[in-house]
């Protein structure tokens, strides 16, 4: 199923996720990605599920939620890859407008030079753009981009786009130990975001199992040094370094919902237990999914996570 949630989002409230990209079509192989590694990066737009299929699923899910008295704050394109690779994304957004719910897109902005991508991104009410580094060497190490991509071109495209965009623009930076939290990185990132002028600059740390198992969040001292530098340059920053909570919602088919959510959003054990209790189900559902090879257990930073077996690791 390409629709999941609503899930609790630290930035968007109750977000109904739209997975418009199958695993794992992306222009990056981000070392910290919770959806697992990208076997082959790509940059050419193409058709995936199609707008008609996605709009039908979203409409049915929204109607069901409204009947249940459940709220949705955003329809969010947060797929198994880079959402702008979907040639139908703009059409899908247009066809979702009658639902009267704001549209959010989380993008790595790597395709921002493409005119079609720029016009599609302008349709979003809320747009998050990834800026993990402005240093090409660090960018290569953290994001492992498609070979044809050039960071300087992407950064110039982001600044140009921001001057035209009329929605809510935010930036997103994943902070990784021994990668991009040194003082020089902090100054460079802060100076670029200062030019970008997003409504909020979000700084995150890995909280779920990453694509590359050696990836770790910075320690508290490193985060404090980084914060001290960027806070002097940026007026609106927010650290997203904690757990967002367990307020997941089911369609009524718990097993299918767990598979849909864990395909893009590894779930902590306590979140699954709360979901099962809420819908008067028991742990047998998880035992069956694990026995069938559909779900796997892993640990990260002292917490147990359940992942869809379509998520690979390296």
Helices and strands as residue ranges (DSSP letters): E 3-9, E 13-18, H 51-67, E 74-77, G 83-85, H 89-96, G 97-99, E 102-107, H 115-121, E 126-130, H 136-143, H 151-162, E 168-175, H 183-196, E 200-205, H 220-230, E 237-240, H 254-264, E 267-268, H 269-278, H 284-291, E 295-300, E 303-308
